[in-house]
Amino acid sequence: MNRLHIIRAGLCSTVQDLGRMGNQHLGVPVGGAMDRMSHELANLLIGNAASAATIEMTLTGDEIEFIEDSLIAVTGADMAPVLCQADTEPRSIPQHCPVKIPSGARVRFQAAQRGCRSYLAIAGGVDVPLLMGSRATDLRSAFGGHHGRMLRAGDQLAVGALSEFTPGIFDQLSISGQAPRSRWFVRPVDLPSLGCTSLRIVQGTHTSLLKLSQRERLSEIVFRVSAQSDRMGYRLSDHRLILQRHPEIFSAGAGPGTIQLPPDGNPILLMADCAPTGGYPRIGHVISADLPIAAQLRPGQLIRFEMVPLERAQELFLQQRQNLAKALAMAKLMPPQAIT
Amino acid sequence: MDPSIEPLGDSAALVAWDALDSDAASSAVQTAAIHLDRCAIDGIHGIAPAFKSISVWYDCRILTWKEIAQWLSDALRSVPSFEETTRQQVDIPVCYDAEFAFDLTTVAAAHDLNVQDVIQLHSSAIYRVQMIGFSPGFPYLAGLPRELHSPRRDTPRTRVPAGSVAIGGEQSGIYSHDTPGGWQIIGRTPVRLFDPQRNPPCLLQSGDVVRFIRIDRQQFADYAELK
């Protein structure tokens, strides 16, 4: 069986998949990849199921040794991965396409030049035990993934069985010994720009309680993603939001995208590992289609919120899924070819 | 009383009984959650009861908001009027030794009680799990005797050990993981509330009836060793 060997670990590298949806009644976070689009894409490019486990790297990447010939895809943030082999000059690895890695080679990821989270999928998927239907790492409760924790140097990860679709892709990339990659790439969602990123939101239960002047000009208020941001959520700074009155709140459902307003007025944008309930006013929810781009925001970046109707939010999500399917269908029409 | 039904973002609905008092809302939530769970349709992938509300997670590729709202409104009209007693009764051993009960003397002093009174009151009440939340397997328990209602600590602890039995406001609870926490800690259970390798992973679920059984330090050690 193929294995991955972590030579050097990034800042926060974890095994992730599509998470544990449906366990909210047990207090278990949905979890899974922060940028689900990039996670799914990485898998689909190499013939894995969308639910196969990938490695999510945050801000800085890992250096990983591949024990056997492997087919990989790297998506999301640009960590300028480099292929290192004995007796060969290091070569940069393209993203958003299938890439063949020879046995014994290492891939070295660096600091993210754009975006925050990069995904490494390997054909067969990272094979850690399924817990409550998922291989995702829950860091707060320390279970799932690789021993419920971040990856560190010296870790060995097993790789699962290849799907029926992988060998075809793999063989075509093996034709030439030169830089084995496909000649196309797929990138259905862009990374956040260096300026202010607009996240679309739908109304929350307590949006109407925002101070009128703030509610009417919400889209003009620019927040900063503070340094206190992780997989559970982003604390936003630079502007405090004020409620006209403080409603009596009973802990109720919350999920990735929910924007909570604690008494200090600095909103918290909940992300993948958030608790499934929250006791603060809910002033809005980032729409599902914009969660992937939100996952790519780095601490210090600026965001603003733009209100859209619920029907529009759901349309945008459907469109995004269709775009991914279309892009992958087109990729299949262009057989991967080795180029020099 | 009919609950309100509103969107909770673009992939969930919130059914709320805000106008009811805590006990009435809690009982409406439990009964409705069991019913919704039983008749859930394709596209619904999570039903989570909370204090006065239920969140229903759905896939908008399968159900539109209008469809889920209509289904909820119909389904909630056919909730049986009597409560079905399918929930389990669970006894949870607790050691109230000073070693584990960081705030027991503070709670006792605040209510002009002695420590034995607090233990007696806490371990003789019958509790009901209102909600599992905060962290996997953490039960919010209703039924704390009025004499023990206590405010949360001004400054939360950065780490409360798993198993800590606590009081927060009008409720009791049990920390299921080592997490930060602001409740008053009055004891510890050797029982594991959450184990993802167990089926079911949570010892308790919403609606369960709970009693605390006092154990001494030796029993705690024996129990922990057994585990």
Interface residues (C-beta under 8 A of the other chain):
Chain A: M21 G22 N23 Q24 H25 L26 G27 V28 P29 L131 M132 D138 R140 S141 A142 F143 G144 V202 Q203 G204 T205 F250 S251 A252 G253 A254 G255 G257 T258 A275 P276 T277 R282 H285 V286 I287 S288 L310 E311 A313 Q314 F317 L318 R321
Chain B: E6 P7 L8 G9 D10 S11 A12 L14 A16 D18 A33 H45 G46 I47 A48 P49 A50 F51 K52 S53 I54 S55 W57 C60 R61 T64 W65 M131 I132 G133 F134 S135 P136 G137 F138 Y140 S176 H177 T179 F194 P196 Q197 P200 P201 C202 Q205 S206
